[in-house]
């Protein structure tokens, strides 16, 4: 289950932050995003194409923007500064889910060892709830984009997200001579070179750094389409429920997410 205590605390901070921003008079945008993602974890062989494309999931989210170029309280443009005309603040609540499996040379059909069977039987699910903020930079003028001087506006962003994760772990492998019985997380049912504590489906939370590159396409005065490619790196290696700590386990869990969004201007 999700760590609801941490999620509630983060959500309260999010609401307080939004309330404070609303008092500044900047205009607001709201939207929805959705799309496929690749979850890069300890499942499968590193840099293996079958692993990368096999462990693919889906994410959805709600986004809110502070548009510094326009003031909602007077229906007028703000002071023409470089920051106001090239930056937006993006706040987000999103959720993603990925079914995880082992791919690559270690589970090739030619492998008939008990460890190969252990890897083939080991399954996982990564489920993550995110709340966070990113600062988006638009090289072209936001004012000019809003006035239809051009239809396409590229952007890049960088931010921090708080993540509540709740992985799932299962296996179809049963050791004929288990150390324990009646426990799906019995260590002898998993890869023998892993430490006994390498598999853990406990829910938890962590922070992550988020960076993306994308474009907006102007549909009309009050709405845009958005295409966004995100890289998200977690400050934990337990997001997928597996942290085998072998010498080639050099990175924490991370993902690549391609999402399409619809953005509506509230003011």
N, C-alpha and C positions, 0 to 999 in steps of 0.2 A: 504494500500500500504506500501511497504518497506520504511524505513527512508533512502532514497538514499543519502542524504547529509552525514549522519554518515557512511554509507557503503562506499561511495567514499573516505572519509577521511581515514578510516581504510585500504582500499585497497591501497591507496597511500603509507601509512606507510609500508604495507606489501611488496610492490614493492621495496621501498628504502632499506628495511631490506635485501631483497634477493640480491639486487645489491651489497650491502656492503659485504655480505657473499661470493658472487661469486669471489670477489677480493682476498679472502684468499686461493684459490686454492683447497679447499676440493672438493671431488667428490659429484655428485648429483644423486638422484633417484627421479622418478616421478611415480605416480600411480593413480588408481581410486578405490573408495570404494563404497559399496552399501549394504543395508540390512534393516531388520525390526527393529522397536523400540517400546518400551512401554513408553508412555508419562504419567508421574505421576503428576496430577494437582488437582485442587479443584473440578473437575467433578467426580461424583460417590462417593462411600463409601470407606474410607481409609482402606487399607489392604484387600479389597475384591477382590477375584480372578477374578470375572466377570469384575470388573472395570479395573484391571491390564491387562487382556487379551482382553477386549473389546476396550479399548482406545489404539489401536496399529496402528502405522503409518509406514512410510518408509523414508529412508534417502539416499542421494547420495553425493559424494564429490570427490574432486581432492586433492591429497596429494603430498608434495615435501619434500624430506629428504636431510639433509646435513650429509654425511658419513665422519666422522673424521679419519677413519682408512686408507683412501686412498686419494692421491693427484691427482687432474685432470691435473695439469700443468706439471707434470713430469711422469705420469703413474707409480707412485711408492707408496709404503706404507709410511705413515707418521711416525713420531717418535713413538716408541712403548711405549705409556703411558697407564695407566689404563683407563683414560677418553676416549682417542681415540679408544680404543679397546672394550669399553663397552657401549658407549653412541652414540645416534643419535638425531639430532634435526628435529622434524617433524612439517612442516607448512601445513596448511589446509584451504581450502575453501569448505564448505559443506552446504547442504540445506535439511531440513526435513519437513514433513507434516503429521499431525495426525488429523483424524476426532474424535471428542470428544462427548461422550454421558454420561448420568447418569445411573449407574448400582447399584445393591445392594438392601438392605431391604427397602429403602425409596421409591423405584419405583416398588416394588413387585406388581403383578396384584391384590393382595388382598387389596392393599391400594387404596381407592376410594375418598380421600380428594382432595380438590382443589390444595393443595401444591404438592401432588403426581402427579397430572396432569401437574402442572407447571414444575416439574422436568422432566417428560417424554417428554414434548414439547421442552425443552431447548436443543439446539445443539450448538456445537462449532467446530472450526477448528484452530489448532495451526500450523503456518507456520514460520519457522525460517531460516535465513541466517547467517552462522557462518564464521568468519575469526579468525584464532588463531594459537598458537604454543604450542607444547608439547615436553618435553625432555623424550626420551625413554631410558630405561636402559635394557641392555642385560646381564644376568648373565654369559652366555657363550661368548667365544671370537668371536668378529665380523670377525676378520681375518680368524679364523679357519672355520667359517661358509661359508665365501666367497670362501675358498679353498676346500670345500666339505668334511671337516673332519666330519661333521654331517649335516643331511638334515633339522633338525628342530631346530629353535632358539626361545625360549620363551622370552617375554619382558614385562615390566610394564612401564607406563608413567604417567606424571603429567604435566598439563599445564593450560593456560588461553585462553579463547576465547571471542571475542567480538560478540554479537548476536544482529541482527536486527530482531524484531518480528512484525508480522502483523496478529493478530488473526481475526477470523470471528465469529460472534454470530448471532443466529437466534432462533425463537421460534414459535411453532404452537399453543401455548396457547393464548387465547384472553380473558382478564378479561371482564366479562359482564358489569362491572361498572368501567372502567379505569379512572385514574386521568387525563390522557392525551390521545389523539387519534392520530393515524397516525404515531406512532413511535415504531419501532420494539424493542427498548430498554426501552420502558415504564416499570418502576420498578414494577408495579402491575401485570405484566405478568410473573414475576419471583418469586422464592421462597420467601414467606412472611417474613421469619426470617432474610433474608439478608438485609443489609443496602441499601438504594436507589442507592448508587454509586458502588455497588459490581460488576456490569456487565459493562464492558467497552471494546469495540473493537478497541480502538485507537492503531495505530502503535507506536512502541517505540524501545528502545534499552537498552541493559544491558550487564554486563560482566558475565562470568560463569567460574567455575573451572571444569576442565575435567581430569578424571583419567581413565586408561584402563589397561587391561591385555590381552595378546594375544600371538600368535605364528607366525613365518614365516616358510614357507616350501620352500626349494631351488629347483626350477624347472631346471634351467640351470645357466650358468655363469652370464647371464645378466638379470635374472628375478626370482621373488619369488611370491608365493601365501601368503596371510596374512589372519588370522582370528583374529578379535579384538572384545572384549566386553567392551563397554564404559559406564561409569557413568558420567553424566553431571548435575551439579547443578547451576541453574541460581540465580543471585543476585536480582531477582524480582519475585513477585507473580502475575504479570499481563501478562505473556507470553501466557497464554491460554485465556485471555479476561475475567477472573473471579477471584475475590479476595473477598470472602464473609466474611472473618475476624471473623468467629465464633470461639469459644474457642478451637475447635479441629483442626483448621487450623494452624498447628504448623510449616509447612515448606513452602518454596518457591517452585515453579515449578521445576521439574527435570525429567530426562529421563534415560532409559537404552537402548543402541543401540548395536545390534550384527551385525557386518558388515564383508563382505568378500572383499578382495582387491587384485589387481594385481599390482605388483611393478616392474618397469623397471629401470635398472642401465644405466644412461646416460654416465658415464665415467668409 
